[in-house]
Amino acid sequence: MINDIEEDNDDLYEHHRFLADKGQQPLRVDKYLMNYIEGATRNKIQAAAKDGNIYVNDIPVKSNYKVKPGDLIKVMFTHPPYEFLLVPENIPACK
């Protein structure tokens, strides 16, 4: 079972990574991520969790998972982050 999860991770790209502080109070992962991901809506985060794209300590979690101190939260998708999709354009020098 663990090997299956690791193989699934090979096909995913990490978009966000957060380490919960030592003083972190239990908080739903969807609410936690809303505080850290700019422009993310709770609906989008919940959809990502439903699709199995939110991992805590390398285990996929649902949106109601309670984040605890020391948890490593990753948001993973099948496509690379958009900043890696940008390709520089060759601009010829002006004469």
C-alpha positions as CSV (number, residue, x, y, z in Angstrom):
1,M,0.0,0.0,0.0
2,I,2.8,2.5,0.9
3,N,4.6,1.7,-2.4
4,D,1.4,2.5,-4.3
5,I,1.3,5.9,-2.6
6,E,4.9,6.6,-3.4
7,E,4.4,5.6,-7.0
8,D,1.4,7.9,-7.3
9,N,3.6,10.7,-5.8
10,D,6.1,10.2,-8.7
11,D,3.5,11.5,-11.2
12,L,2.7,14.6,-9.1
13,Y,4.4,18.0,-8.9
14,E,4.6,19.8,-5.6
15,H,2.9,23.2,-5.8
16,H,3.0,24.3,-2.1
17,R,4.7,23.0,1.0
18,F,4.1,24.1,4.6
19,L,5.5,23.0,7.9
20,A,3.1,23.6,10.8
21,D,4.6,25.5,13.7
22,K,5.2,23.9,17.1
23,G,2.5,26.1,18.5
24,Q,-0.1,25.2,15.8
25,Q,-3.6,24.7,17.3
26,P,-5.7,21.9,15.6
27,L,-7.2,23.5,12.5
28,R,-8.9,22.0,9.5
29,V,-6.4,21.6,6.6
30,D,-8.7,23.6,4.2
31,K,-8.8,26.5,6.6
32,Y,-5.1,26.2,7.3
33,L,-4.2,26.4,3.6
34,M,-6.6,29.4,3.0
35,N,-4.3,31.3,5.4
36,Y,-1.2,30.5,3.3
37,I,-2.1,30.2,-0.3
38,E,-2.8,33.6,-1.9
39,G,-6.0,33.6,-4.0
40,A,-7.1,30.1,-3.0
41,T,-10.8,29.7,-2.2
42,R,-12.0,27.1,0.3
43,N,-14.0,25.4,-2.5
44,K,-10.8,25.0,-4.6
45,I,-8.9,23.6,-1.6
46,Q,-11.7,21.2,-0.7
47,A,-11.9,20.0,-4.3
48,A,-8.1,19.4,-4.3
49,A,-8.5,17.4,-1.1
50,K,-11.4,15.4,-2.6
51,D,-9.2,14.6,-5.6
52,G,-6.4,13.4,-3.3
53,N,-4.0,16.3,-4.0
54,I,-3.4,17.4,-0.4
55,Y,-0.9,15.3,1.5
56,V,0.0,15.6,5.2
57,N,3.2,13.7,6.1
58,D,3.1,12.0,2.7
59,I,-0.5,10.7,3.2
60,P,-3.5,12.0,1.2
61,V,-6.0,13.7,3.5
62,K,-9.6,15.0,3.3
63,S,-10.4,18.6,3.9
64,N,-11.5,18.0,7.5
65,Y,-8.1,16.7,8.6
66,K,-6.9,18.7,11.6
67,V,-3.4,20.1,11.1
68,K,-1.1,19.5,14.1
69,P,2.3,20.9,15.2
70,G,5.1,19.5,13.0
71,D,2.8,18.3,10.2
72,L,4.3,18.7,6.7
73,I,1.5,19.8,4.3
74,K,2.0,19.5,0.5
75,V,-0.4,20.4,-2.3
76,M,0.4,18.2,-5.3
77,F,-1.0,18.2,-8.8
78,T,-0.4,16.3,-12.0
79,H,0.9,19.4,-13.8
80,P,4.0,21.4,-12.9
81,P,3.6,24.7,-11.1
82,Y,2.7,27.5,-13.6
83,E,6.0,29.3,-13.1
84,F,7.7,26.2,-14.5
85,L,5.5,26.2,-17.6
86,L,6.7,29.6,-18.7
87,V,9.3,29.3,-21.4
88,P,11.6,32.3,-22.1
89,E,11.4,33.8,-25.5
90,N,14.5,34.4,-27.5
91,I,14.5,38.2,-28.3
92,P,17.0,39.2,-30.9
93,A,19.3,42.2,-30.0
94,C,18.4,45.5,-31.6
95,K,21.0,47.0,-33.9
